[in-house]
Amino acid sequence: MASAQPKPQYITDDQGNRVSVVLPVDEYQELIEDLEDLATVAERREEETVSHADVLAALKADGKL
C-alpha cells in the first residue's frame, strides 16, 4: 500500500490568487533534481550519440567490464 502524498499548500494574495506554494523538502529536492536533469539533457541535445555496443566495447577494452 502506497503512502498518501501530502497535498501542496498554497499561499494566496488578498484576491485569493495563488502566489506561492509550500512543499515538503523531499518533494522540492526531487523537483530540483528533475530540473537539473532536464537542463543537462537540453545542453547535450546536439552531442553525437554512441551505440550501446560501442560503449560495451570501450568498457571491455579498458578492463572495466
PDB file of N, H, CA, C and O in Angstrom:
ATOM      1  N   MET A   1       0.839  -1.181   0.000  1.00  0.00           N
ATOM      2  CA  MET A   1       0.000   0.000   0.000  1.00  0.00           C
ATOM      3  C   MET A   1       0.878   1.237   0.000  1.00  0.00           C
ATOM      4  O   MET A   1       1.742   1.379   0.866  1.00  0.00           O
ATOM      5  N   ALA A   2       0.675   2.137  -0.956  1.00  0.00           N
ATOM      6  H   ALA A   2      -0.026   2.021  -1.660  1.00  0.00           H
ATOM      7  CA  ALA A   2       1.468   3.357  -1.070  1.00  0.00           C
ATOM      8  C   ALA A   2       1.005   4.372  -0.034  1.00  0.00           C
ATOM      9  O   ALA A   2      -0.180   4.468   0.286  1.00  0.00           O
ATOM     10  N   SER A   3       1.973   5.126   0.481  1.00  0.00           N
ATOM     11  H   SER A   3       2.935   5.048   0.220  1.00  0.00           H
ATOM     12  CA  SER A   3       1.595   6.158   1.444  1.00  0.00           C
ATOM     13  C   SER A   3       1.001   7.345   0.706  1.00  0.00           C
ATOM     14  O   SER A   3       1.359   7.621  -0.439  1.00  0.00           O
ATOM     15  N   ALA A   4       0.110   8.030   1.356  1.00  0.00           N
ATOM     16  H   ALA A   4      -0.181   7.805   2.286  1.00  0.00           H
ATOM     17  CA  ALA A   4      -0.559   9.171   0.744  1.00  0.00           C
ATOM     18  C   ALA A   4       0.430  10.317   0.603  1.00  0.00           C
ATOM     19  O   ALA A   4       1.153  10.644   1.544  1.00  0.00           O
ATOM     20  N   GLN A   5       0.457  10.923  -0.569  1.00  0.00           N
ATOM     21  H   GLN A   5      -0.130  10.658  -1.334  1.00  0.00           H
ATOM     22  CA  GLN A   5       1.301  12.081  -0.802  1.00  0.00           C
ATOM     23  C   GLN A   5       0.631  13.300  -0.180  1.00  0.00           C
ATOM     24  O   GLN A   5      -0.557  13.531  -0.403  1.00  0.00           O
ATOM     25  N   PRO A   6       1.380  14.087   0.601  1.00  0.00           N
ATOM     26  CA  PRO A   6       0.773  15.301   1.132  1.00  0.00           C
ATOM     27  C   PRO A   6       0.475  16.272  -0.008  1.00  0.00           C
ATOM     28  O   PRO A   6       1.258  16.398  -0.949  1.00  0.00           O
ATOM     29  N   LYS A   7      -0.646  16.945   0.085  1.00  0.00           N
ATOM     30  H   LYS A   7      -1.282  16.843   0.850  1.00  0.00           H
ATOM     31  CA  LYS A   7      -1.008  17.913  -0.944  1.00  0.00           C
ATOM     32  C   LYS A   7      -0.234  19.194  -0.692  1.00  0.00           C
ATOM     33  O   LYS A   7       0.018  19.553   0.458  1.00  0.00           O
ATOM     34  N   PRO A   8       0.146  19.891  -1.769  1.00  0.00           N
ATOM     35  CA  PRO A   8       0.844  21.163  -1.567  1.00  0.00           C
ATOM     36  C   PRO A   8      -0.097  22.175  -0.912  1.00  0.00           C
ATOM     37  O   PRO A   8      -1.314  22.120  -1.087  1.00  0.00           O
ATOM     38  N   GLN A   9       0.481  23.074  -0.175  1.00  0.00           N
ATOM     39  H   GLN A   9       1.470  23.119  -0.033  1.00  0.00           H
ATOM     40  CA  GLN A   9      -0.280  24.156   0.440  1.00  0.00           C
ATOM     41  C   GLN A   9       0.025  25.427  -0.342  1.00  0.00           C
ATOM     42  O   GLN A   9       1.173  25.670  -0.713  1.00  0.00           O
ATOM     43  N   TYR A  10      -0.986  26.226  -0.588  1.00  0.00           N
ATOM     44  H   TYR A  10      -1.918  26.028  -0.286  1.00  0.00           H
ATOM     45  CA  TYR A  10      -0.810  27.443  -1.363  1.00  0.00           C
ATOM     46  C   TYR A  10      -0.954  28.667  -0.475  1.00  0.00           C
ATOM     47  O   TYR A  10      -1.772  28.697   0.445  1.00  0.00           O
ATOM     48  N   ILE A  11      -0.156  29.659  -0.763  1.00  0.00           N
ATOM     49  H   ILE A  11       0.508  29.635  -1.510  1.00  0.00           H
ATOM     50  CA  ILE A  11      -0.270  30.957  -0.121  1.00  0.00           C
ATOM     51  C   ILE A  11      -0.934  31.870  -1.145  1.00  0.00           C
ATOM     52  O   ILE A  11      -0.505  31.942  -2.297  1.00  0.00           O
ATOM     53  N   THR A  12      -1.966  32.555  -0.723  1.00  0.00           N
ATOM     54  H   THR A  12      -2.314  32.497   0.212  1.00  0.00           H
ATOM     55  CA  THR A  12      -2.729  33.387  -1.650  1.00  0.00           C
ATOM     56  C   THR A  12      -2.628  34.862  -1.268  1.00  0.00           C
ATOM     57  O   THR A  12      -2.327  35.219  -0.129  1.00  0.00           O
ATOM     58  N   ASP A  13      -2.892  35.705  -2.272  1.00  0.00           N
ATOM     59  H   ASP A  13      -3.137  35.415  -3.197  1.00  0.00           H
ATOM     60  CA  ASP A  13      -2.938  37.140  -2.007  1.00  0.00           C
ATOM     61  C   ASP A  13      -4.341  37.520  -1.546  1.00  0.00           C
ATOM     62  O   ASP A  13      -5.189  36.654  -1.334  1.00  0.00           O
ATOM     63  N   ASP A  14      -4.573  38.796  -1.396  1.00  0.00           N
ATOM     64  H   ASP A  14      -3.884  39.500  -1.569  1.00  0.00           H
ATOM     65  CA  ASP A  14      -5.869  39.276  -0.882  1.00  0.00           C
ATOM     66  C   ASP A  14      -7.040  38.938  -1.801  1.00  0.00           C
ATOM     67  O   ASP A  14      -8.185  38.873  -1.352  1.00  0.00           O
ATOM     68  N   GLN A  15      -6.752  38.721  -3.098  1.00  0.00           N
ATOM     69  H   GLN A  15      -5.822  38.773  -3.462  1.00  0.00           H
ATOM     70  CA  GLN A  15      -7.802  38.371  -4.052  1.00  0.00           C
ATOM     71  C   GLN A  15      -7.991  36.857  -4.184  1.00  0.00           C
ATOM     72  O   GLN A  15      -8.832  36.404  -4.959  1.00  0.00           O
ATOM     73  N   GLY A  16      -7.226  36.091  -3.445  1.00  0.00           N
ATOM     74  H   GLY A  16      -6.543  36.460  -2.815  1.00  0.00           H
ATOM     75  CA  GLY A  16      -7.347  34.640  -3.497  1.00  0.00           C
ATOM     76  C   GLY A  16      -6.505  33.986  -4.580  1.00  0.00           C
ATOM     77  O   GLY A  16      -6.615  32.781  -4.808  1.00  0.00           O
ATOM     78  N   ASN A  17      -5.655  34.777  -5.256  1.00  0.00           N
ATOM     79  H   ASN A  17      -5.565  35.756  -5.070  1.00  0.00           H
ATOM     80  CA  ASN A  17      -4.767  34.231  -6.290  1.00  0.00           C
ATOM     81  C   ASN A  17      -3.583  33.527  -5.630  1.00  0.00           C
ATOM     82  O   ASN A  17      -2.985  34.043  -4.686  1.00  0.00           O
ATOM     83  N   ARG A  18      -3.262  32.366  -6.131  1.00  0.00           N
ATOM     84  H   ARG A  18      -3.748  31.947  -6.898  1.00  0.00           H
ATOM     85  CA  ARG A  18      -2.115  31.624  -5.599  1.00  0.00           C
ATOM     86  C   ARG A  18      -0.834  32.361  -5.978  1.00  0.00           C
ATOM     87  O   ARG A  18      -0.607  32.665  -7.149  1.00  0.00           O
ATOM     88  N   VAL A  19      -0.008  32.642  -4.989  1.00  0.00           N
ATOM     89  H   VAL A  19      -0.193  32.395  -4.038  1.00  0.00           H
ATOM     90  CA  VAL A  19       1.239  33.358  -5.244  1.00  0.00           C
ATOM     91  C   VAL A  19       2.471  32.554  -4.841  1.00  0.00           C
ATOM     92  O   VAL A  19       3.574  32.833  -5.312  1.00  0.00           O
ATOM     93  N   SER A  20       2.293  31.570  -3.981  1.00  0.00           N
ATOM     94  H   SER A  20       1.397  31.344  -3.599  1.00  0.00           H
ATOM     95  CA  SER A  20       3.407  30.726  -3.531  1.00  0.00           C
ATOM     96  C   SER A  20       2.866  29.348  -3.196  1.00  0.00           C
ATOM     97  O   SER A  20       1.662  29.146  -3.037  1.00  0.00           O
ATOM     98  N   VAL A  21       3.802  28.400  -3.093  1.00  0.00           N
ATOM     99  H   VAL A  21       4.780  28.564  -3.221  1.00  0.00           H
ATOM    100  CA  VAL A  21       3.416  27.040  -2.730  1.00  0.00           C
ATOM    101  C   VAL A  21       4.379  26.520  -1.673  1.00  0.00           C
ATOM    102  O   VAL A  21       5.570  26.831  -1.691  1.00  0.00           O
ATOM    103  N   VAL A  22       3.854  25.736  -0.766  1.00  0.00           N
ATOM    104  H   VAL A  22       2.887  25.483  -0.751  1.00  0.00           H
ATOM    105  CA  VAL A  22       4.663  25.111   0.281  1.00  0.00           C
ATOM    106  C   VAL A  22       4.675  23.613  -0.003  1.00  0.00           C
ATOM    107  O   VAL A  22       3.625  22.974  -0.067  1.00  0.00           O
ATOM    108  N   LEU A  23       5.887  23.056  -0.174  1.00  0.00           N
ATOM    109  H   LEU A  23       6.740  23.575  -0.122  1.00  0.00           H
ATOM    110  CA  LEU A  23       6.060  21.634  -0.454  1.00  0.00           C
ATOM    111  C   LEU A  23       6.936  21.006   0.614  1.00  0.00           C
ATOM    112  O   LEU A  23       7.753  21.692   1.228  1.00  0.00           O
ATOM    113  N   PRO A  24       6.776  19.712   0.842  1.00  0.00           N
ATOM    114  CA  PRO A  24       7.735  19.024   1.712  1.00  0.00           C
ATOM    115  C   PRO A  24       9.139  19.120   1.085  1.00  0.00           C
ATOM    116  O   PRO A  24       9.277  19.100  -0.138  1.00  0.00           O
ATOM    117  N   VAL A  25      10.157  19.223   1.915  1.00  0.00           N
ATOM    118  H   VAL A  25      10.045  19.239   2.909  1.00  0.00           H
ATOM    119  CA  VAL A  25      11.527  19.391   1.430  1.00  0.00           C
ATOM    120  C   VAL A  25      11.920  18.278   0.464  1.00  0.00           C
ATOM    121  O   VAL A  25      12.542  18.549  -0.563  1.00  0.00           O
ATOM    122  N   ASP A  26      11.568  17.034   0.775  1.00  0.00           N
ATOM    123  H   ASP A  26      11.062  16.814   1.609  1.00  0.00           H
ATOM    124  CA  ASP A  26      11.930  15.918  -0.099  1.00  0.00           C
ATOM    125  C   ASP A  26      11.338  16.097  -1.499  1.00  0.00           C
ATOM    126  O   ASP A  26      12.013  15.848  -2.497  1.00  0.00           O
ATOM    127  N   GLU A  27      10.098  16.522  -1.569  1.00  0.00           N
ATOM    128  H   GLU A  27       9.549  16.725  -0.757  1.00  0.00           H
ATOM    129  CA  GLU A  27       9.443  16.729  -2.863  1.00  0.00           C
ATOM    130  C   GLU A  27      10.108  17.877  -3.625  1.00  0.00           C
ATOM    131  O   GLU A  27      10.301  17.796  -4.838  1.00  0.00           O
ATOM    132  N   TYR A  28      10.454  18.944  -2.906  1.00  0.00           N
ATOM    133  H   TYR A  28      10.297  19.010  -1.921  1.00  0.00           H
ATOM    134  CA  TYR A  28      11.148  20.076  -3.516  1.00  0.00           C
ATOM    135  C   TYR A  28      12.492  19.632  -4.096  1.00  0.00           C
ATOM    136  O   TYR A  28      12.834  19.984  -5.225  1.00  0.00           O
ATOM    137  N   GLN A  29      13.246  18.863  -3.322  1.00  0.00           N
ATOM    138  H   GLN A  29      12.969  18.577  -2.405  1.00  0.00           H
ATOM    139  CA  GLN A  29      14.558  18.403  -3.786  1.00  0.00           C
ATOM    140  C   GLN A  29      14.424  17.517  -5.023  1.00  0.00           C
ATOM    141  O   GLN A  29      15.246  17.602  -5.935  1.00  0.00           O
ATOM    142  N   GLU A  30      13.402  16.673  -5.061  1.00  0.00           N
ATOM    143  H   GLU A  30      12.734  16.604  -4.320  1.00  0.00           H
ATOM    144  CA  GLU A  30      13.168  15.841  -6.244  1.00  0.00           C
ATOM    145  C   GLU A  30      12.870  16.703  -7.467  1.00  0.00           C
ATOM    146  O   GLU A  30      13.356  16.418  -8.562  1.00  0.00           O
ATOM    147  N   LEU A  31      12.082  17.744  -7.287  1.00  0.00           N
ATOM    148  H   LEU A  31      11.687  17.975  -6.398  1.00  0.00           H
ATOM    149  CA  LEU A  31      11.774  18.644  -8.403  1.00  0.00           C
ATOM    150  C   LEU A  31      13.029  19.348  -8.911  1.00  0.00           C
ATOM    151  O   LEU A  31      13.220  19.486 -10.119  1.00  0.00           O
ATOM    152  N   ILE A  32      13.884  19.792  -7.990  1.00  0.00           N
ATOM    153  H   ILE A  32      13.729  19.680  -7.009  1.00  0.00           H
ATOM    154  CA  ILE A  32      15.135  20.449  -8.377  1.00  0.00           C
ATOM    155  C   ILE A  32      16.031  19.481  -9.141  1.00  0.00           C
ATOM    156  O   ILE A  32      16.627  19.860 -10.150  1.00  0.00           O
ATOM    157  N   GLU A  33      16.135  18.236  -8.677  1.00  0.00           N
ATOM    158  H   GLU A  33      15.651  17.928  -7.858  1.00  0.00           H
ATOM    159  CA  GLU A  33      16.941  17.230  -9.378  1.00  0.00           C
ATOM    160  C   GLU A  33      16.389  16.974 -10.773  1.00  0.00           C
ATOM    161  O   GLU A  33      17.153  16.847 -11.730  1.00  0.00           O
ATOM    162  N   ASP A  34      15.070  16.897 -10.895  1.00  0.00           N
ATOM    163  H   ASP A  34      14.449  16.999 -10.117  1.00  0.00           H
ATOM    164  CA  ASP A  34      14.458  16.698 -12.208  1.00  0.00           C
ATOM    165  C   ASP A  34      14.777  17.867 -13.143  1.00  0.00           C
ATOM    166  O   ASP A  34      15.075  17.656 -14.318  1.00  0.00           O
ATOM    167  N   LEU A  35      14.716  19.093 -12.630  1.00  0.00           N
ATOM    168  H   LEU A  35      14.475  19.264 -11.675  1.00  0.00           H
ATOM    169  CA  LEU A  35      15.045  20.264 -13.449  1.00  0.00           C
ATOM    170  C   LEU A  35      16.505  20.237 -13.884  1.00  0.00           C
ATOM    171  O   LEU A  35      16.819  20.573 -15.026  1.00  0.00           O
ATOM    172  N   GLU A  36      17.398  19.838 -12.982  1.00  0.00           N
ATOM    173  H   GLU A  36      17.143  19.565 -12.055  1.00  0.00           H
ATOM    174  CA  GLU A  36      18.817  19.740 -13.332  1.00  0.00           C
ATOM    175  C   GLU A  36      19.032  18.684 -14.417  1.00  0.00           C
ATOM    176  O   GLU A  36      19.816  18.891 -15.343  1.00  0.00           O
ATOM    177  N   ASP A  37      18.337  17.557 -14.301  1.00  0.00           N
ATOM    178  H   ASP A  37      17.700  17.389 -13.548  1.00  0.00           H
ATOM    179  CA  ASP A  37      18.434  16.504 -15.315  1.00  0.00           C
ATOM    180  C   ASP A  37      17.945  17.007 -16.667  1.00  0.00           C
ATOM    181  O   ASP A  37      18.574  16.747 -17.693  1.00  0.00           O
ATOM    182  N   LEU A  38      16.823  17.727 -16.672  1.00  0.00           N
ATOM    183  H   LEU A  38      16.312  17.938 -15.839  1.00  0.00           H
ATOM    184  CA  LEU A  38      16.286  18.266 -17.925  1.00  0.00           C
ATOM    185  C   LEU A  38      17.240  19.290 -18.538  1.00  0.00           C
ATOM    186  O   LEU A  38      17.390  19.343 -19.758  1.00  0.00           O
ATOM    187  N   ALA A  39      17.887  20.104 -17.697  1.00  0.00           N
ATOM    188  H   ALA A  39      17.765  20.061 -16.706  1.00  0.00           H
ATOM    189  CA  ALA A  39      18.847  21.079 -18.199  1.00  0.00           C
ATOM    190  C   ALA A  39      20.038  20.364 -18.836  1.00  0.00           C
ATOM    191  O   ALA A  39      20.533  20.799 -19.876  1.00  0.00           O
ATOM    192  N   THR A  40      20.500  19.281 -18.230  1.00  0.00           N
ATOM    193  H   THR A  40      20.098  18.927 -17.385  1.00  0.00           H
ATOM    194  CA  THR A  40      21.610  18.507 -18.786  1.00  0.00           C
ATOM    195  C   THR A  40      21.228  17.904 -20.129  1.00  0.00           C
ATOM    196  O   THR A  40      22.015  17.937 -21.075  1.00  0.00           O
ATOM    197  N   VAL A  41      20.035  17.360 -20.215  1.00  0.00           N
ATOM    198  H   VAL A  41      19.396  17.333 -19.447  1.00  0.00           H
ATOM    199  CA  VAL A  41      19.556  16.790 -21.484  1.00  0.00           C
ATOM    200  C   VAL A  41      19.517  17.869 -22.563  1.00  0.00           C
ATOM    201  O   VAL A  41      19.941  17.633 -23.694  1.00  0.00           O
ATOM    202  N   ALA A  42      19.011  19.044 -22.217  1.00  0.00           N
ATOM    203  H   ALA A  42      18.666  19.235 -21.298  1.00  0.00           H
ATOM    204  CA  ALA A  42      18.918  20.135 -23.181  1.00  0.00           C
ATOM    205  C   ALA A  42      20.309  20.573 -23.642  1.00  0.00           C
ATOM    206  O   ALA A  42      20.512  20.846 -24.825  1.00  0.00           O
ATOM    207  N   GLU A  43      21.260  20.640 -22.722  1.00  0.00           N
ATOM    208  H   GLU A  43      21.096  20.418 -21.761  1.00  0.00           H
ATOM    209  CA  GLU A  43      22.628  21.037 -23.060  1.00  0.00           C
ATOM    210  C   GLU A  43      23.292  20.022 -23.984  1.00  0.00           C
ATOM    211  O   GLU A  43      24.110  20.394 -24.826  1.00  0.00           O
ATOM    212  N   ARG A  44      22.954  18.769 -23.837  1.00  0.00           N
ATOM    213  H   ARG A  44      22.290  18.467 -23.153  1.00  0.00           H
ATOM    214  CA  ARG A  44      23.615  17.709 -24.599  1.00  0.00           C
ATOM    215  C   ARG A  44      22.836  17.276 -25.831  1.00  0.00           C
ATOM    216  O   ARG A  44      23.211  16.311 -26.497  1.00  0.00           O
ATOM    217  N   ARG A  45      21.770  17.976 -26.134  1.00  0.00           N
ATOM    218  H   ARG A  45      21.466  18.760 -25.594  1.00  0.00           H
ATOM    219  CA  ARG A  45      20.890  17.604 -27.241  1.00  0.00           C
ATOM    220  C   ARG A  45      21.634  17.463 -28.572  1.00  0.00           C
ATOM    221  O   ARG A  45      21.285  16.610 -29.388  1.00  0.00           O
ATOM    222  N   GLU A  46      22.644  18.286 -28.794  1.00  0.00           N
ATOM    223  H   GLU A  46      22.927  18.979 -28.131  1.00  0.00           H
ATOM    224  CA  GLU A  46      23.360  18.276 -30.070  1.00  0.00           C
ATOM    225  C   GLU A  46      24.573  17.340 -30.075  1.00  0.00           C
ATOM    226  O   GLU A  46      25.227  17.190 -31.108  1.00  0.00           O
ATOM    227  N   GLU A  47      24.877  16.716 -28.951  1.00  0.00           N
ATOM    228  H   GLU A  47      24.346  16.837 -28.112  1.00  0.00           H
ATOM    229  CA  GLU A  47      26.040  15.827 -28.894  1.00  0.00           C
ATOM    230  C   GLU A  47      25.814  14.568 -29.730  1.00  0.00           C
ATOM    231  O   GLU A  47      24.691  14.088 -29.884  1.00  0.00           O
ATOM    232  N   GLU A  48      26.897  14.065 -30.251  1.00  0.00           N
ATOM    233  H   GLU A  48      27.809  14.455 -30.126  1.00  0.00           H
ATOM    234  CA  GLU A  48      26.834  12.825 -31.019  1.00  0.00           C
ATOM    235  C   GLU A  48      26.510  11.667 -30.077  1.00  0.00           C
ATOM    236  O   GLU A  48      26.993  11.626 -28.946  1.00  0.00           O
ATOM    237  N   THR A  49      25.702  10.743 -30.543  1.00  0.00           N
ATOM    238  H   THR A  49      25.309  10.777 -31.462  1.00  0.00           H
ATOM    239  CA  THR A  49      25.350   9.584 -29.726  1.00  0.00           C
ATOM    240  C   THR A  49      26.352   8.453 -29.956  1.00  0.00           C
ATOM    241  O   THR A  49      27.041   8.406 -30.975  1.00  0.00           O
ATOM    242  N   VAL A  50      26.413   7.553 -28.993  1.00  0.00           N
ATOM    243  H   VAL A  50      25.853   7.590 -28.165  1.00  0.00           H
ATOM    244  CA  VAL A  50      27.287   6.385 -29.059  1.00  0.00           C
ATOM    245  C   VAL A  50      26.404   5.162 -28.851  1.00  0.00           C
ATOM    246  O   VAL A  50      25.572   5.133 -27.944  1.00  0.00           O
ATOM    247  N   SER A  51      26.587   4.168 -29.685  1.00  0.00           N
ATOM    248  H   SER A  51      27.263   4.192 -30.422  1.00  0.00           H
ATOM    249  CA  SER A  51      25.751   2.972 -29.564  1.00  0.00           C
ATOM    250  C   SER A  51      26.100   2.190 -28.301  1.00  0.00           C
ATOM    251  O   SER A  51      27.204   2.289 -27.767  1.00  0.00           O
ATOM    252  N   HIS A  52      25.141   1.425 -27.853  1.00  0.00           N
ATOM    253  H   HIS A  52      24.244   1.345 -28.287  1.00  0.00           H
ATOM    254  CA  HIS A  52      25.350   0.577 -26.672  1.00  0.00           C
ATOM    255  C   HIS A  52      26.494  -0.394 -26.914  1.00  0.00           C
ATOM    256  O   HIS A  52      27.309  -0.631 -26.022  1.00  0.00           O
ATOM    257  N   ALA A  53      26.559  -0.950 -28.101  1.00  0.00           N
ATOM    258  H   ALA A  53      25.897  -0.757 -28.826  1.00  0.00           H
ATOM    259  CA  ALA A  53      27.634  -1.894 -28.444  1.00  0.00           C
ATOM    260  C   ALA A  53      28.998  -1.219 -28.351  1.00  0.00           C
ATOM    261  O   ALA A  53      29.951  -1.826 -27.861  1.00  0.00           O
ATOM    262  N   ASP A  54      29.108   0.026 -28.811  1.00  0.00           N
ATOM    263  H   ASP A  54      28.334   0.519 -29.208  1.00  0.00           H
ATOM    264  CA  ASP A  54      30.375   0.750 -28.740  1.00  0.00           C
ATOM    265  C   ASP A  54      30.767   1.038 -27.290  1.00  0.00           C
ATOM    266  O   ASP A  54      31.946   0.967 -26.944  1.00  0.00           O
ATOM    267  N   VAL A  55      29.804   1.359 -26.453  1.00  0.00           N
ATOM    268  H   VAL A  55      28.846   1.417 -26.735  1.00  0.00           H
ATOM    269  CA  VAL A  55      30.083   1.609 -25.038  1.00  0.00           C
ATOM    270  C   VAL A  55      30.592   0.331 -24.385  1.00  0.00           C
ATOM    271  O   VAL A  55      31.573   0.354 -23.642  1.00  0.00           O
ATOM    272  N   LEU A  56      29.924  -0.783 -24.664  1.00  0.00           N
ATOM    273  H   LEU A  56      29.126  -0.802 -25.267  1.00  0.00           H
ATOM    274  CA  LEU A  56      30.380  -2.055 -24.108  1.00  0.00           C
ATOM    275  C   LEU A  56      31.787  -2.395 -24.573  1.00  0.00           C
ATOM    276  O   LEU A  56      32.613  -2.839 -23.777  1.00  0.00           O
ATOM    277  N   ALA A  57      32.063  -2.193 -25.847  1.00  0.00           N
ATOM    278  H   ALA A  57      31.392  -1.833 -26.494  1.00  0.00           H
ATOM    279  CA  ALA A  57      33.395  -2.488 -26.388  1.00  0.00           C
ATOM    280  C   ALA A  57      34.454  -1.626 -25.706  1.00  0.00           C
ATOM    281  O   ALA A  57      35.533  -2.116 -25.375  1.00  0.00           O
ATOM    282  N   ALA A  58      34.152  -0.351 -25.494  1.00  0.00           N
ATOM    283  H   ALA A  58      33.275   0.047 -25.763  1.00  0.00           H
ATOM    284  CA  ALA A  58      35.103   0.540 -24.853  1.00  0.00           C
ATOM    285  C   ALA A  58      35.344   0.126 -23.397  1.00  0.00           C
ATOM    286  O   ALA A  58      36.481   0.139 -22.925  1.00  0.00           O
ATOM    287  N   LEU A  59      34.290  -0.234 -22.703  1.00  0.00           N
ATOM    288  H   LEU A  59      33.367  -0.245 -23.086  1.00  0.00           H
ATOM    289  CA  LEU A  59      34.436  -0.692 -21.313  1.00  0.00           C
ATOM    290  C   LEU A  59      35.261  -1.962 -21.222  1.00  0.00           C
ATOM    291  O   LEU A  59      36.089  -2.113 -20.324  1.00  0.00           O
ATOM    292  N   LYS A  60      35.031  -2.876 -22.157  1.00  0.00           N
ATOM    293  H   LYS A  60      34.358  -2.754 -22.886  1.00  0.00           H
ATOM    294  CA  LYS A  60      35.825  -4.114 -22.173  1.00  0.00           C
ATOM    295  C   LYS A  60      37.278  -3.809 -22.486  1.00  0.00           C
ATOM    296  O   LYS A  60      38.176  -4.383 -21.869  1.00  0.00           O
ATOM    297  N   ALA A  61      37.529  -2.905 -23.448  1.00  0.00           N
ATOM    298  H   ALA A  61      36.800  -2.439 -23.950  1.00  0.00           H
ATOM    299  CA  ALA A  61      38.906  -2.568 -23.819  1.00  0.00           C
ATOM    300  C   ALA A  61      39.639  -1.903 -22.653  1.00  0.00           C
ATOM    301  O   ALA A  61      40.852  -2.060 -22.515  1.00  0.00           O
ATOM    302  N   ASP A  62      38.915  -1.165 -21.818  1.00  0.00           N
ATOM    303  H   ASP A  62      37.929  -1.037 -21.930  1.00  0.00           H
ATOM    304  CA  ASP A  62      39.518  -0.506 -20.660  1.00  0.00           C
ATOM    305  C   ASP A  62      39.604  -1.423 -19.443  1.00  0.00           C
ATOM    306  O   ASP A  62      40.099  -1.018 -18.391  1.00  0.00           O
ATOM    307  N   GLY A  63      39.119  -2.672 -19.586  1.00  0.00           N
ATOM    308  H   GLY A  63      38.717  -3.002 -20.440  1.00  0.00           H
ATOM    309  CA  GLY A  63      39.153  -3.628 -18.493  1.00  0.00           C
ATOM    310  C   GLY A  63      38.150  -3.314 -17.394  1.00  0.00           C
ATOM    311  O   GLY A  63      38.299  -3.784 -16.267  1.00  0.00           O
ATOM    312  N   LYS A  64      37.133  -2.526 -17.709  1.00  0.00           N
ATOM    313  H   LYS A  64      37.012  -2.144 -18.626  1.00  0.00           H
ATOM    314  CA  LYS A  64      36.118  -2.172 -16.713  1.00  0.00           C
ATOM    315  C   LYS A  64      34.893  -3.050 -16.776  1.00  0.00           C
ATOM    316  O   LYS A  64      33.970  -2.913 -15.973  1.00  0.00           O
ATOM    317  N   LEU A  65      34.893  -3.955 -17.739  1.00  0.00           N
ATOM    318  H   LEU A  65      35.644  -4.066 -18.391  1.00  0.00           H
ATOM    319  CA  LEU A  65      33.750  -4.851 -17.868  1.00  0.00           C
ATOM    320  C   LEU A  65      34.221  -6.230 -18.216  1.00  0.00           C
ATOM    321  O   LEU A  65      33.407  -7.141 -18.370  1.00  0.00           O
TER     322      LEU A  65
END
